[in-house]
Amino acid sequence: MSFKIIGTGKFIPDYSVDNNMLTQYVDTSDEWIKQRVGIASRYISTKYTTNEMGAFAAKDAMEQCGVSADEIDLIIASTCSSEFSCPTVAGFVQKSIGANCPVFDINSACSGFLFCLETAAMYMNSGKYKKVLVVGSERISRLLDWSDRSTCVIFGDGAGAAVLEAENGHYLASKLFTKGDTDIILIPLDIGNSPFYRGEAKKPAIYMLGQETFKFAVNSIVNDSLDVLKEAGLTVDDVDHFVPHQANGRIINFAAKRLGVPEEKFVSIISEYGNTSSSSVPMALDMLNRSGKLKRGDIVVLSAFGGGLSSAACVIKW
Ligand code: UT7
């Protein structure tokens, strides 16, 4: 299979909101949020759109590997929170970096970045696309009901990106999963003001059955990771780093325990950033990459889960 990651990047918004600040809006506490979710703070983008954040992260990734806009053959972005249906995040990124290539967005909620990687792999397998820019950008804060304590304390904004180069022997195995569902996680959008529509629209906000999602999340990380490792002919002992979607620190702890892996092998950035939806995996990967702990040849398992319901995992040889 098809690509190697040659650059990673991220964008962290301007405004850090700690748990105590949220007690102004909802009946919650720093202690509850830290204990039940493992979050101390999150960043809120008070001035940049989802598109702009995606462009900043893309530039960061390109700068890291010294790839210029005219080398990029395709841009794929993941978002479920953009302010625009058009331009897409990928379209805005293209204009912003000055590239001249086809682009499109993918929405598979929090699993979106991994769906982008798999899509990029398929394009690269055609032989026509040599360098692909993949971006995850989310301004989930605009989709929260700030009077609902079961959701508004969990999420944060941010963006991550990766530059992929066609090369065999790195994207070792992958799995995408979707179980169409309309009850467990729902994000209705504004339906506009057509005079012809009938019935009540739901308020545009995230609705989530937390405990059902929690169980799905733990099972997904465990089963998807084992499935892709098996497909790659590897075991959990061969893995140097697990980079899971950052939704709840306890989900990561449970998954580590069930896989029999020391927690130190799991990258966890949730305490400072919260759940940034499909940006969380590329942001965590970029932090791991820039920490100096990631070495060429390391085996890395990425996994994600969320609305859809969807989940995904892949094994990468760095
Ligand atoms: O990225 C998309 C995927 N999303 C996820 O993976 C999220 C998965 N789910 C979770 O992370 C957890 O289920 C939550 C963090 C959403 C909720 O934590 P929980 O431990 O499952 O709490 P719960 O829903 O069972 O609620 C327990 C209690 C309830 O009170 P009562 O009914 O026992 O009196 C809630 O009303 O905690 C209450 N509660 C809160 N209390 C203080 C819920 N939210 C809060 C809050 N502060 N923010």
Residues whose N, C-alpha, C, O or C-beta is under 5 A from the ligand:
A	BS01	UT7	D27 T28 S29 W32 R36 V37 C110 R149 S150 V153 G210 Q211 T213 F214 A217 A247 N248 N275 F305 G306
